[in-house]
Amino acid sequence: MPPISRKSYTEEEKQFLRNIGYKIQFFRKRRGLSQNELAEKADLSYTTISHIESTSVYGLSIIAVYRIAKALDVDPSQLLTFN
C-alpha cells in the first residue's frame, strides 16, 4: 500500500489531526513548556512541534505521539481522545 499523502486526507481525518495538535498545545501550555522545550524533551524538531500545533494539517507518526505524550507526562491515549 502506498503512503498516504496530505492531499488524500478526508475532512474528518484533517479534523482528527488538528484535534491532536490542540490537545498537545493544551498539555504543553499546562506544563509551562515552550514549543522548543517540548521538542527537546520529545527528541523531535521545533518545526515538527510547531507544525503539529498549527491549524494546518500535519500527519504524525504514532512514535511521535508517544514521545510527545511521555515528554508531557501524560498517557498517549489522552492525546488521541476527544470529548
N, C-alpha and C positions, 0 to 999 in steps of 0.2 A: 504494500500500500504506500503510495507517495506521501511525503509530508504535507501537512495542511498549511496552506499559505494564508496570510492575513486576509486576502480578498475573499476567501471561501468561508469566513465566519458568518453564521446566521446572526440575526439581530439578538436572539436570545443568548447566543454564545458571547457576543460582544458585551452584553449587559452583565453576564456572569463574570467576565474578565474585569470589567470596570468595578463590580462589587468587591472582588478580591482586592483590587487596588485601594478602594475606600476603606476596607477593613484593615489592611496593612497600615495605611496612613493613620487611622484611628488609634490602633495599638501603639504605633511608633510615637505619636504625639503624647499619648497617655504615659508612656515610659520616659518622656522628655528627651527623646533622641532626635538628632538631625538625620536627614537622609544619608549624609556621608557616614555618620556614626553607625547607622543601621547597616549600610553597605559593608563597612569594615567588619562588624560583628558577624554578618552573614556570609562573609567571604564572596561578595558579589560587587560589581562595579556600582559607583554612584549613578551612572547613566541608567543602569538596569532598574534600580530603585526608583529613580525619577520617572522613567517610562511607565513602570507598573502603577505608580500612584497618579499618573496624569489621567486626563479624561480620554486620551487616545486608547485604542485597543492594543494591548501588548500581550502576546502569548507568553506564558512562562512554564517552565518545567515543574514537575512535581518535586524535584530535588530543590529547586529554588524556593518553592513554598515551604518545604521542610526546613531549609536553612533559615529563612526569614522567621518562621514560627519559633524556632529554637532561639534565635537572636532576640526575639521579643518575649521569650519565656512564656509562650502560650502553646497549647496543643494545636497542631496543624489543622485539625478539624474546625477550630474557631475561625480560621481564615476562609473556610470553604462553605460555611453555613450562614444562611441569612434568614432573618425573621421578618 
